[in-house]
Amino acid sequence: MTAISIGASGVTRRLGRPRMAPLLGRLALSAATTAASLACAAALLASVWWLASLWSEDLPGPAKTMPVFWDLVSNPFYDNGPNDKGIGLQLIASLKRVAIGFTLGTCVAVPLGVL
């Protein structure tokens, strides 16, 4: 029979589970490692992109692309007519088409699969 004490730390020690402090430390280290890996990958990608833009006249570099990207992301739901819409409205329209196609495909495929 397992003895259980009233304190939370006593319960975790008697049941053999790890304490919360080492677990949180490992999670923080894992998050820091993941963030550092993502930062290094982004820096490597930007460096390769920048070098490729030096060799190619058709490829704009990161410095020229970031202001345009910021304009797209800063106001994603603008609507200036039929051919000038924000990226958020375009994304919603695309997801709507995907959902309709998936629903129609499911309505056809499931009964055929049952038959």
N, C-alpha and C positions, 0 to 999 in steps of 0.2 A: 504494500500500500504506500502511496506517495504522500509525503507530508507537504501541505500547502500552507504557507504563511500569509499573513494579511498584506504585507508590503509587496508592492509590484516587483521590486528587485529580488525579493525572496522567492517569488513565484517563478521568475525567469531562471534563477539559479537552480532551483530544485528540479525543474523540468528539463534542464539542459539546453535551453535556448540561449543565443548570444544576447548580451546586454545591448541596450539601445545606443550608448555612446560609441562603442567601436563600430557598430553598424552605420551610424550616421557619419562617422569619420571615413569609412570606406566609400559611402555614397558620395560624400563631398569630394574625395580624391578621384572617384570615377567621373564625376561631373567636370572637375577641373581638367582631367586628362582628355575627356571628350571635347571640351571647349578648346583646349590647346591644339588638338588634332584638327578640328574644324578651321581654326585660325591659320594653321600651317598650310592646310589644303587650299584655302581661299587665297593665301599669299602666293602659293605656287601657281595656281590657276591664273591669277592676275599677272604674274611675271611672264608666264608662257604666252598669254594673250598679248601683253605689251610687246614682247619680242616678235611675235608673229605680225603685229601691226606695223613694226618697223620695216619688215621685208615686203609687206603687201600694201599697195596703195589703196586697194578696195576695202580693206578691213580697218575700221576705226578702232582706236585704242581705248583703254578703260577711261582715260581722262575725258575723252570726247563723248563717251557713251553714258557716263554716270549722270550728267545733267538731264539728258533726255529720259533716262530711266526714272529720275526723281520727278520729272514732270508727269510721267504716266502714273506713278504710284501715289503722288500727293493728292490727286483729285480723280479717283478711279470711276466715278459715276457721273461725269459730265455728259451732256447731250447737246451737241451743236449742229444738229441736222442728221440726215440719213447716213452720211458717210463719215461722220466725225463723232465717235462715241468713245467714252472712257473704257479702260481695260476691264473694269468691274462689270459694266453692262455687257461687254463682249463675252466675258467669262460666264455670266449668268445665261446668256443665250446659248452658248456652247453646251453647258451642262444640261440645259433644258432639252436640247436636241439629243444628247446622249441618253437621258432618262426616257424620252419618248421611244427611241430606237430599242433600248433595252427592254422596255415594257412590251412593245410590239413583238420583239423576238421571243420573249418569254411566253407571251400569249399563244404564239404559234408552236414553239418548241416543246412546251410542257405537255399539251394534249397529244402531240405526235409521239413524244417519248412514252406516254402512258399507253397509247395504242400499240 
